[in-house]
């Protein structure tokens, strides 16, 4: 009773303090509204942006009782994370879409794999490296090209940006070591070094900022044949001056893992390895009234898969490489900000299975850590996507309206340009309220797996049409000291969607084929946050978050089916609750609860409880994490067993 009395008192005090503080404080004092987010082709604050963007702040991220990036995303109700194993592979999707329909960005650079979305979550970073995560709802073809079909997730790493942290030269860093059940062991280390690089004509320092992160994780797995290990390295270098902001990043990850029944119940000794290289360079240049944003990126992935470990039966090798170059230019004018953008993205795959058959003289030896000298890539898939966009953002005191007209051309298609227009609008009548509305369209090319993959009881379709969607939505957000509420409603009309299905006329009723379908989707999301320490600095409750997501889809196939692998297994209901409590000043406790109800045969609803305990001092931190506290038995993808109760302890040292 004492606890509930304190909450009631805090709520009454919030109402009083909200009235008093509203006279002097702006919404920016209690929210992230001045952080620039990637939602349009010009930089806008979270307050100004007309699109629906959810931002996970660093303090929220570090409080969550998880150690991986993909596990972290589970605590956002709008994000659907499906996993195979205890951390070896994750599929990430948004708003009822599939893992192929979401764009994953790392510091604004697209790292989504055209081979298959199963590989898009191979991050070269750890949770400790993340500054914030931006989750952008709905299609954003005008900003992120064709992959941004159901939404975009942008992971922003630490950069020690003096514009946000205050400039300090010198070296600092963190070492984080942890261990747990089932042979789980890992260590992450990151360091940042900043220094002056001369001065401009006004005496302002030009700055160089270096961030390096290294990590290793190994795990014996929770079930038979599910062990994995991960090696990774990441570097981000930044240059800051009055008129130039430049960044380069380079990342590497290598993950061999035992794959149990990941891709089919008929084999329990599958095996796979994924190796990922990433490098990119980007800049923000100011020349008078014109701002230029060039971006160059190269992404290479090696994939080696075995249907039976150490057997050539059902074995595949793939080399997927993406090269992209883009330029965005924008300028302010009396009507707001006008931008013109161009991006060329080349997607190529060498494979023993995917693509068109090569002449024998053009066969290429397999490459990567797990390549084999006597096996060659015999197939090639090659396509180039070009996007040209014109956008204007009308930015007024209380209104922002963004209108964009992207034109998309892909060499895989019929030589025609396709338009994907969009409109976003927001209205901020007071510093506490924000209303927004969106209508956007997008086109997504099939992955190379959708087009060409063939194996035991599975067959791709090379003449698949690109997916098309028109999404619409709106919502309202209210923010005052101590509280935040947000309601979002959305719908979509999707055509030529891609799913793997068994058709009713399939003779053996076992073979899944990739095919197109249409669907109409409607849904809603509600977020509530209670932040009592904005009202009472030493209150023992730091924050409480309550989120709910609902989706309903009406799916129609071109002909009758008897089974679906993905489209009919969307997350209909998801509830995410979490709380962070300050027991005594150096000791905090966090608890999280998730309930999920997924459609489709064999997907029983389940609820999971996680918790963590953390003792923090300036130079070090000792923590423990327990996931699936109640040891709930549950499966994903209908038959793949998931982790039971897991316990991890760790220590983090800051220098």
Secondary structure, 3 states (H helix, E strand, C coil): CHHHHHHHHHHHHHHHHHHHHCCCCCHHHHCCCCCEECCCCCCEECCCCCCCEEEEEHHHHHHCCCCCHHHHHCCCCCEEEEEECCCCEEEEEECCCCCCCEEEEECCEECCCCCCHHHCCCCCCCHHHEEEEEEEECCCHHHHHHHCCCEEEEEEECCCCHHHHCCCCEEEEEEEEEEECCCEEEEEEEEEEEEEEEECCCCCEEEEEEEEEEEEEEECCCCCCCCEEEEEEEEEEEEECCCEEEEEEEEEEEEEEEEECCCCCCCCCEEEEEEEEEEEEEEEEEECCEEEEEEEEEEEEEEEEECCCCCCCCCEEEEEEEEEEEEEEEEEECCEEEEEEEEEEEEEEEECCCCEECCHHHCEECCCCCCCCCCEECEEEEEEEEEEEEEEEEECCCEEEEEEEEEEEECCCCCCCEEEEEEEEEECCCCCEEEEEEEEEEEECCCHHHHHCEECCEECCCCCCCEEEEEEEEEEEEEECCEEEEEEEEEEEEEEEEEEEEECCCCCCCCEEEEEEEEEEEEEEEEEEECHHHCCCCCCEEEEEEEEEEEEEEEEECCCEEEECCCCCCEEEEEEEEEEEEEECCEEEEEEEEEEEECCCCCCCEEEEEEEEEEECCCEEEEEEEECCCCCCCEECCCEECCCCEEEEEEEEEC
